[in-house]
Amino acid sequence: MSEKKSGETILAFLLGGAIGACLGLLFAPKSGKETRKKVKMFFDEISEKTGEIIEEGKDKIEELVHSSKTIVKK
C-alpha cells in the first residue's frame, strides 16, 4: 500500500512541477514563439519521464504478480 502512495506522491510532485514551470514560462518576458517552443520542449520531457515511470510501475507489478504466483503454488 505504501508503494501506491509513493507513486501517487511522485505523480503529484511531477504534475505540480509541470504546472509551476509552465506558468513561469508563460509569464516570462520572452516572445510568444520562443515561449511556445520552451513549453513544447518541457512537456515533451515530462511526457518522456512519465512514460519511464509507467514502465517501471508495470515492471514492478509484473514482479509482484510473479512472486504472488510462486507463493500461492507453495
C-alpha positions in Angstrom: 0.0 0.0 0.0 2.9 2.4 0.7 4.2 1.9 -2.8 0.9 3.1 -4.2 1.0 6.2 -2.0 4.7 6.7 -3.0 3.7 6.6 -6.7 0.8 9.0 -6.2 3.2 11.4 -4.3 5.7 11.3 -7.2 2.9 11.9 -9.8 1.5 14.8 -7.8 5.0 16.3 -7.4 5.6 16.0 -11.2 2.2 17.5 -12.0 2.8 20.4 -9.6 6.2 21.0 -11.1 4.9 20.9 -14.6 2.1 23.4 -13.8 4.5 25.7 -12.0 7.1 25.6 -14.7 4.5 26.2 -17.4 3.1 29.2 -15.6 6.7 30.5 -15.1 7.3 30.2 -18.8 4.0 31.8 -19.8 4.7 34.9 -17.6 8.4 35.2 -18.6 9.2 38.3 -20.7 10.0 36.4 -24.0 8.5 36.3 -27.4 5.5 34.1 -28.0 7.3 31.9 -30.4 10.2 31.3 -28.0 7.8 30.7 -25.1 5.8 28.1 -27.1 9.0 26.3 -28.1 10.1 26.1 -24.4 6.6 24.9 -23.3 6.6 22.2 -26.0 10.2 21.1 -25.1 9.2 21.0 -21.4 6.1 18.9 -22.0 8.0 16.5 -24.3 10.4 16.0 -21.5 7.7 15.5 -18.9 5.9 13.0 -21.2 9.1 11.0 -21.6 9.7 10.9 -17.9 6.1 9.9 -17.2 6.4 7.1 -19.7 9.5 5.9 -17.9 7.7 5.9 -14.6 4.8 4.0 -16.1 7.2 1.4 -17.5 8.9 1.0 -14.1 5.5 0.6 -12.5 4.5 -2.1 -15.0 7.7 -4.0 -14.3 7.1 -3.8 -10.5 3.6 -5.1 -11.0 4.8 -8.0 -13.1 7.4 -8.9 -10.5 4.7 -8.8 -7.8 2.3 -11.0 -9.8 5.1 -13.5 -10.4 6.1 -13.5 -6.7 2.5 -13.9 -5.7 2.0 -16.9 -8.1 5.2 -18.5 -6.7 3.9 -18.1 -3.1 0.4 -19.4 -4.0 1.9 -22.5 -5.6 3.8 -23.4 -2.4 
